[in-house]
Amino acid sequence: MMPTPLELKLLTGACILLALWLAWAVRQDATELPVAARLWRHAENSMSLFLMLMMLATSTVQVVARYVLPDDYSMPWTEEAGRLVMVWATLWAAAVLQRTDEHISMSAVFDLVPMAGKRILLVIGDLITLGLLAPIAWWGWNNARALDIMTSISLGLPLSIFAYSIPVTSGLMILYSLALLVKRFSDEPIRAGGQPVDI
């Protein structure tokens, strides 16, 4: 098994520190929330920033290694690390969009329906979402567990680190969908006119 490259460890550490600092710097968007929700929002923002910084950093290192450094010095881990981070970032963003109820949707018919009908359509959409996400999370978990025994070629990490992105983000989307479902039945305003609902 190949050890995890030192450059990757240093890059990851630097991106974690920078992401935590940036998330702390923009924390004003959650000042009115309760403490637990504020901490979760900070963790969610930190993870989003970390993934974006890692994508940027691995791509930059890959370009520098390919075009600036001598030919005998290579960093083969940059491509695999970039792919890994992109997979996680894409699915993490989908989960964050589920929390704010901002996934792309066609609203031409939705806008014509009266308010009571809108609530029913949103509840039906949430139930369909839950029905699709539950098996994805289950099978994703089983698939990731099966990949625990294999190691990635250049990163020296379990190959399952790619696959765990599916059950983790699906689980988050299930929790956010349940929270949206509860919100639909409360007196809180539902999404109308493109205004996001934030949990």
PERA-V947710 format. One record per residue. N is the residue number from 1. D_LAST is the distance of its C-alpha to the last C-alpha in Angstrom with 2 decimals. Layout:
((N D_LAST) (N D_LAST))
//
This chain:
((1 43.27) (2 42.70) (3 41.09) (4 37.93) (5 39.25) (6 39.35) (7 38.18) (8 34.96) (9 34.38) (10 35.03) (11 32.86) (12 29.92) (13 30.40) (14 30.63) (15 27.46) (16 25.51) (17 26.84) (18 26.22) (19 22.61) (20 21.91) (21 23.73) (22 22.03) (23 18.48) (24 19.78) (25 21.36) (26 18.26) (27 16.02) (28 16.02) (29 12.78) (30 11.02) (31 13.85) (32 12.29) (33 9.84) (34 11.62) (35 13.92) (36 12.53) (37 9.04) (38 11.29) (39 13.61) (40 11.34) (41 10.20) (42 13.97) (43 14.96) (44 12.89) (45 14.42) (46 17.72) (47 17.86) (48 17.26) (49 19.91) (50 22.20) (51 22.29) (52 23.06) (53 25.67) (54 27.23) (55 27.60) (56 29.25) (57 31.39) (58 32.65) (59 33.54) (60 35.37) (61 37.22) (62 38.19) (63 39.68) (64 41.47) (65 42.83) (66 44.10) (67 45.65) (68 46.39) (69 47.31) (70 50.63) (71 50.88) (72 51.64) (73 48.30) (74 45.42) (75 41.84) (76 41.12) (77 37.83) (78 36.11) (79 35.80) (80 34.39) (81 31.97) (82 30.80) (83 30.27) (84 28.39) (85 25.98) (86 25.54) (87 24.64) (88 22.00) (89 20.61) (90 20.46) (91 18.65) (92 16.25) (93 15.42) (94 14.90) (95 12.29) (96 10.41) (97 10.91) (98 9.62) (99 6.08) (100 6.55) (101 8.85) (102 11.76) (103 14.38) (104 17.77) (105 18.70) (106 21.74) (107 21.05) (108 24.73) (109 25.00) (110 21.45) (111 22.24) (112 25.44) (113 24.03) (114 23.61) (115 20.28) (116 20.83) (117 21.70) (118 18.61) (119 16.49) (120 18.97) (121 18.92) (122 15.17) (123 15.51) (124 18.58) (125 16.93) (126 14.23) (127 17.22) (128 19.28) (129 16.73) (130 16.65) (131 20.43) (132 20.91) (133 18.73) (134 20.32) (135 23.83) (136 22.83) (137 21.30) (138 24.40) (139 26.99) (140 25.39) (141 25.65) (142 29.24) (143 30.18) (144 28.89) (145 30.82) (146 33.89) (147 33.75) (148 33.73) (149 37.53) (150 37.79) (151 37.61) (152 36.75) (153 39.94) (154 39.36) (155 36.35) (156 37.77) (157 34.43) (158 33.77) (159 33.24) (160 30.36) (161 28.23) (162 27.86) (163 27.09) (164 24.50) (165 22.07) (166 21.78) (167 20.94) (168 18.64) (169 16.43) (170 16.86) (171 15.80) (172 12.53) (173 12.06) (174 13.08) (175 10.57) (176 7.64) (177 9.85) (178 10.39) (179 6.91) (180 7.11) (181 10.60) (182 10.11) (183 8.16) (184 11.16) (185 13.55) (186 12.41) (187 13.82) (188 10.73) (189 11.77) (190 11.50) (191 11.95) (192 15.48) (193 17.77) (194 15.79) (195 13.00) (196 9.73) (197 6.62) (198 3.78) (199 0.00))
//
